[in-house]
Amino acid sequence: MTELIKIGNSQGVRIPKPLIEQAQLSDKQLVFKIVDDGLLISPVKQARAGWESSVKEAVANYQLNKQEDQQWLDLPLSTDDDLQW
């Protein structure tokens, strides 16, 4: 069980190393959020984290599907007159 400890004029909590590792909190800035029954501690999420790899993956997938897409793009255009309502 963990208890609050005095740290200067504040209080703190010592988090056991296994919990820090399991929650992947090592060497990260943390954000604290009050929830209904307590306090939620989570790492600060970096804006746009992972965007570069997502874009690269999308471009690679586009290249793979380019031939399939080209079949649709080469179809003749039709007008609404061809549609039956």
Contact map, one row per residue, 1 for C-alpha under 8 A:
1110000000000000000000000000000000000000000000000000000000000000000000000000000000000
1111000000001110000000000000000000000000000000000000000000000000000000000000000000000
1111100000001100000000000000000000000000000000000000000000000000000000000000000000000
0111110000111100000000000000000000000000000000000000000000000000000000000000000000000
0011111000111000000000000000000000000000000000000000000000000000000000000000000000000
0001111111110000000000000000000000000000000000000000000000000000000000000000000000000
0000111111110000000000000000000000000000000000000000000000000000000000000000000000000
0000011111100000000000000000000000000000000000000000000000000000000000000000000000000
0000011111100000000000000000000000000000000000000000000000000000000000000000000000000
0000011111110000000000000000000000000000000000000000000000000000000000000000000000000
0001111111111000000000000000000000000000000000000000000000000000000000000000000000000
0001111001111100000000000000000000000000000000000000000000000000000000000000000000000
0111100000111110000000000000000000000000000000000000000000000000000000000000000000000
0111000000011111000000000000000000000000000000000000000000000000000000000000000000000
0100000000001111101100000000000000000000000000000000000000000000000000000000000000000
0000000000000111111100000000000000000000000000000000000000000000000000000000000000000
0000000000000011111110000000000000000000000000000000000000000000000000000000000000000
0000000000000001111111000000000000000000000000000000000000000000000000000000000000000
0000000000000011111111100000000000000000000000000000000000000000000000000000000000000
0000000000000011111111111100000000000000000000000000000000000000000000000000000000000
0000000000000000111111111100000000000000000000000000000000000000000000000000000000000
0000000000000000011111111000000000000000000000000000000000000000000000000000000000000
0000000000000000001111111000000000000000000000000000000000000000000000000000000000000
0000000000000000000111111100000000000000000000000000000000000000000000000000000000000
0000000000000000000111111111010000000000011000000000000000000000000000000000000000000
0000000000000000000110011111000000000000000000000000000000000000000000000000000000000
0000000000000000000000001111100000000000000000000000000000000000000000000000000000000
0000000000000000000000001111110000000000001100000000000000000000000000000000000000000
0000000000000000000000000011111000000000001100000000000000000000000000000000000000000
0000000000000000000000001001111100000000111100000000000000000000000000000000000000000
0000000000000000000000000000111110000000111100000000000000000000000000000000000000000
0000000000000000000000000000011111000011110000000000000000000000000000000000000000000
0000000000000000000000000000001111100011100000000000000000000000000000000000000000000
0000000000000000000000000000000111110111000000000000000000000000000000000000000000000
0000000000000000000000000000000011111111000000000000000000000000000000000000000000000
0000000000000000000000000000000001111100000000000000000000000000000000000000000000000
0000000000000000000000000000000000111110000000000000000000000000000000000000000000000
0000000000000000000000000000000001111111000000000000000000000000000000000000000000000
0000000000000000000000000000000111101111100000000000000000000000000000000000000000000
0000000000000000000000000000000111100111110000000000000000000000000000000000000000000
0000000000000000000000000000011110000011111000000000000000000000000000000000000000000
0000000000000000000000001000011100000001111100000000000000000000000000000000000000000
0000000000000000000000001001111000000000111110000000000000000000000000000000000000000
0000000000000000000000000001111000000000011111000000000000000000000000000000000000000
0000000000000000000000000000000000000000001111101000000000000000000000000000000000000
0000000000000000000000000000000000000000000111111000000000000000000000000000000000000
0000000000000000000000000000000000000000000011111000000000000000000000000000000000000
0000000000000000000000000000000000000000000001111110000000000000000000000000000000000
0000000000000000000000000000000000000000000011111111000000000000000000000000000000000
0000000000000000000000000000000000000000000000011111110000000000000000000000000000000
0000000000000000000000000000000000000000000000011111111000000000000000000000000000000
0000000000000000000000000000000000000000000000001111111100000000000000000000000000000
0000000000000000000000000000000000000000000000000111111110000000000000000000000000000
0000000000000000000000000000000000000000000000000111111111000000000000000000000000000
0000000000000000000000000000000000000000000000000011111111100000000000000000000000000
0000000000000000000000000000000000000000000000000001111111110000000000000000000000000
0000000000000000000000000000000000000000000000000000111111111000000000000000000000000
0000000000000000000000000000000000000000000000000000011111111100000000000000000000000
0000000000000000000000000000000000000000000000000000001111111110000000000000000000000
0000000000000000000000000000000000000000000000000000000111111111000000000000000000000
0000000000000000000000000000000000000000000000000000000011111111100000000000000000000
0000000000000000000000000000000000000000000000000000000001111111110000000000000000000
0000000000000000000000000000000000000000000000000000000000111111110000000000000000000
0000000000000000000000000000000000000000000000000000000000011111111000000000000000000
0000000000000000000000000000000000000000000000000000000000001111111110000000000000000
0000000000000000000000000000000000000000000000000000000000000111111111000000000000000
0000000000000000000000000000000000000000000000000000000000000001111111100000000000000
0000000000000000000000000000000000000000000000000000000000000000111111110000000000000
0000000000000000000000000000000000000000000000000000000000000000111111111000000000000
0000000000000000000000000000000000000000000000000000000000000000011111111100000000000
0000000000000000000000000000000000000000000000000000000000000000001111111110000000000
0000000000000000000000000000000000000000000000000000000000000000000111111110000000000
0000000000000000000000000000000000000000000000000000000000000000000011111110000000000
0000000000000000000000000000000000000000000000000000000000000000000001111111000000000
0000000000000000000000000000000000000000000000000000000000000000000000111111100000000
0000000000000000000000000000000000000000000000000000000000000000000000000111110000000
0000000000000000000000000000000000000000000000000000000000000000000000000011111000000
0000000000000000000000000000000000000000000000000000000000000000000000000001111101000
0000000000000000000000000000000000000000000000000000000000000000000000000000111111100
0000000000000000000000000000000000000000000000000000000000000000000000000000011111100
0000000000000000000000000000000000000000000000000000000000000000000000000000001111110
0000000000000000000000000000000000000000000000000000000000000000000000000000011111110
0000000000000000000000000000000000000000000000000000000000000000000000000000001111111
0000000000000000000000000000000000000000000000000000000000000000000000000000000011111
0000000000000000000000000000000000000000000000000000000000000000000000000000000000111
